């Protein structure tokens, strides 16, 4: 499994997965589990996209940059509301 850096809105998580898209799905499960049964008073802000890289968080690069081979998924696709 590869190590992926996933970033979207408030989310910045490093996780392992077989695929970049699988890493996004894993992050959704991680965030959901953190909310547990007390999700009424908790929220997380997502951007329009999920950035998935194997070389660190793009927002921490100076200057900000996205390299070839990195993945960008629409949030609506990750949440199951759109097509890839």
Secondary structure, DSSP 8 states (H G I E B T S, - for coil): -EEEEEEETTEEEEEEESSHHHHHHHHHHHHHHHHTT-GGG------SEEEEESS--GGGSSS----TT-EEEEHHHHTTSS--
